[in-house]
Every structure is written in C-alpha cells, then in structure tokens.
Amino acid sequence: MFKEFAAMNADLQALKNAFGRSLKVGPVEEVDAERGYRLKLGEKNGRPFLSPWYPHPETGKTSIPLKKGQIVGVINPAGDPRQGILIRGGYSNEHPSPNGNPAANVFEDAGVRVEIVDGALVITIGGTAWRFSAGGLAQTGGSITHDDVKIDKTHDHGGVDRGGEYTNPPRGA
C-alpha cells in the first residue's frame, strides 16, 4: 500500500510541476529574427532567468515584432517550455496603448500611425496626415510631388492669359 501511495504522490507532484510550467507571463528580454523571443521569467542572483527561445507567434502575412519589455504570456501545453507558444499580453507603462478612443482601431509602430475611426482611414507620419473617407482624400502638412515637381499649394504656372487658353506646366516641370 505504501508503494501505491508513493506512486500517486509522485504522479501528483509531476502534474503540479507540469501545470506550474504550463503558463508563464513575462516581458520580452531578447529578440532575434531567426530564433524568435526569450522572456524574462524572473531573476536569480541579480541576473534575469530567461525562457528558451520561442518562435514568432503568428502564421499570417503580417509581421509585428515584439519589443523588449513588452508583456507576453507563454503556454507550455505539456509543461515543457521548449514546446511553448507566446501570447501577446496587455499594455504596460513601458508600452502604453496608442489609442485613447475605444471606438477607433489603431496601429502604431516605427513612426507611422494608422487609425480607422468614424468611417475614415487616417495615416500619420511625423507632421503629415492623410485622411481617406467617403468624401475623398485630405492631406494636412507636408508637400506633394509628382516626378520631383511640387504639385501642392506652393506650385505655380507660367504663361497665364485670360480667356480659354491652357497654362504652361508647373514651374520646374
């Protein structure tokens, strides 16, 4: 009877151990385009305790790499961290949400902001924004060029005569 009890206790300990490793949450500590990501799961002797390498958690045609310090979770289905998968977590003080409007969908990365809100698509880069909507396209800031010739509000035409004549092309064309 003691053998059976010891075997059940060993099984219970193995299950507790596997379950305890099945979900881990921590910030991304290392990023590698080929190997994927390593998470900081704690510290030991003042040094980070790192996970094994996990592959990029996406199979679609987009690539939005995780950033160092971003919160993610890990699911280790069999308790083996080498078979784990990453799950994007929430926002943090280091990586706040780019969106304060719950009615908007926002993507922001690498200096570009894409916002879908109120029936429009708004793309902002630096001080220039383009708004696409049912009413058309509006640009705020920046300039517009075509074949290296400015065609925005700063361009002008020569050869202007009153009447039904056409003007010359924009200067510089």
C-alpha positions in Angstrom: 0.0 0.0 0.0 2.9 2.3 0.7 4.2 1.8 -2.8 0.9 2.8 -4.3 0.7 5.9 -2.1 4.3 6.9 -3.1 3.5 6.4 -6.8 0.3 8.5 -6.6 2.3 11.2 -4.7 5.0 11.2 -7.5 2.2 11.4 -10.1 0.6 14.3 -8.3 4.0 16.1 -8.0 4.7 15.6 -11.7 1.2 17.0 -12.6 1.7 20.0 -10.3 5.1 20.7 -11.8 3.7 20.4 -15.4 0.8 22.6 -14.6 3.0 25.2 -12.9 5.1 25.5 -16.0 2.2 25.5 -18.5 1.5 29.2 -18.4 4.2 31.8 -17.7 3.9 35.6 -18.2 6.8 38.0 -18.5 8.3 40.7 -20.7 10.3 40.0 -23.8 14.0 40.2 -22.9 15.7 39.1 -26.2 14.6 39.4 -29.8 16.1 37.5 -32.7 14.6 37.5 -36.3 15.6 33.8 -36.8 15.2 32.3 -33.3 12.3 34.3 -32.0 12.0 35.6 -28.4 13.2 34.9 -24.9 11.2 36.0 -21.9 12.4 37.2 -18.6 10.6 34.9 -16.2 12.3 36.1 -13.1 15.7 36.8 -11.6 18.3 34.7 -9.9 21.4 36.2 -8.3 20.7 39.6 -9.9 20.6 38.1 -13.4 17.5 37.5 -15.5 16.1 34.0 -15.6 15.3 33.5 -19.3 13.0 31.2 -21.1 14.1 29.1 -24.0 13.7 30.6 -27.5 10.0 30.8 -28.6 9.1 31.2 -32.3 7.3 34.3 -33.5 3.6 33.7 -32.5 1.9 34.4 -35.9 1.3 32.5 -39.1 -0.4 35.3 -41.1 1.1 37.5 -43.7 1.9 40.4 -41.3 4.9 40.8 -39.1 4.7 42.9 -36.0 7.7 42.0 -33.9 7.6 42.1 -30.2 9.6 44.8 -28.5 11.9 44.4 -25.5 9.9 45.0 -22.3 6.5 44.1 -23.9 4.4 41.8 -21.8 3.6 38.4 -23.2 2.4 35.1 -21.9 3.7 31.6 -22.6 1.6 28.4 -22.7 3.6 25.2 -22.4 0.9 22.6 -23.2 2.8 19.6 -21.9 4.7 21.6 -19.3 7.8 21.6 -21.5 8.9 25.2 -22.1 10.7 24.1 -25.3 7.3 23.4 -26.8 5.7 26.6 -25.6 3.9 29.3 -27.6 3.8 33.1 -27.0 0.6 35.1 -26.5 0.7 38.8 -26.7 -0.2 40.4 -23.4 -1.6 43.8 -22.4 -0.1 47.2 -22.3 2.3 48.5 -19.6 3.9 51.7 -18.5 6.8 51.0 -20.9 4.4 50.1 -23.7 1.2 52.1 -23.3 -1.8 51.8 -25.7 -1.5 54.1 -28.7 -5.3 54.5 -28.5 -7.4 56.5 -26.1 -10.6 56.2 -28.2 -12.5 52.9 -27.7 -14.3 53.5 -31.0 -11.1 53.5 -33.0 -8.8 50.8 -34.2 -5.2 52.0 -34.1 -1.9 50.5 -35.3 1.3 52.5 -34.4 4.8 51.4 -35.0 8.1 52.6 -36.5 7.0 56.3 -36.6 3.7 55.5 -38.5 0.2 55.7 -37.1 -2.8 54.1 -38.8 -6.2 54.9 -37.4 -9.6 53.6 -38.5 -12.4 55.7 -37.0 -15.6 57.4 -37.9 -15.7 55.8 -41.4 -12.2 57.1 -42.3 -8.7 55.8 -42.5 -6.1 58.2 -41.2 -2.4 57.7 -41.8 0.0 60.0 -39.9 3.8 60.1 -40.4 5.5 62.9 -38.5 3.6 66.1 -39.1 1.8 64.9 -42.2 -1.6 63.2 -42.2 -3.7 61.7 -44.9 -7.4 61.1 -44.3 -9.3 58.8 -46.7 -13.1 58.8 -46.4 -16.2 58.7 -48.5 -15.7 62.4 -49.0 -12.3 61.9 -50.6 -8.7 62.4 -49.6 -7.4 65.3 -47.4 -3.8 65.9 -46.6 -2.6 68.0 -43.7 1.0 69.2 -43.6 3.9 68.1 -45.8 4.0 68.6 -49.5 3.0 66.6 -52.6 5.4 65.9 -55.5 4.9 64.1 -58.9 8.1 63.2 -60.8 10.1 65.5 -58.5 7.8 68.5 -59.2 5.8 70.0 -56.4 2.0 69.9 -57.1 0.8 71.1 -53.8 -0.4 74.6 -52.9 3.1 76.1 -53.4 3.4 75.4 -57.1 2.6 78.0 -59.7 2.2 78.1 -63.5 3.7 80.5 -66.0 2.1 81.7 -69.3 -1.2 82.5 -67.7 -3.5 84.5 -70.1 -7.1 85.4 -69.5 -9.5 83.5 -71.7 -9.8 79.9 -72.8 -6.1 79.2 -73.1 -4.3 76.5 -71.2 -1.5 77.4 -68.8 2.1 76.2 -69.1 3.1 73.2 -67.0 4.0 73.9 -63.3 7.4 75.7 -63.0 10.2 73.2 -62.6 8.4 70.5 -64.7 
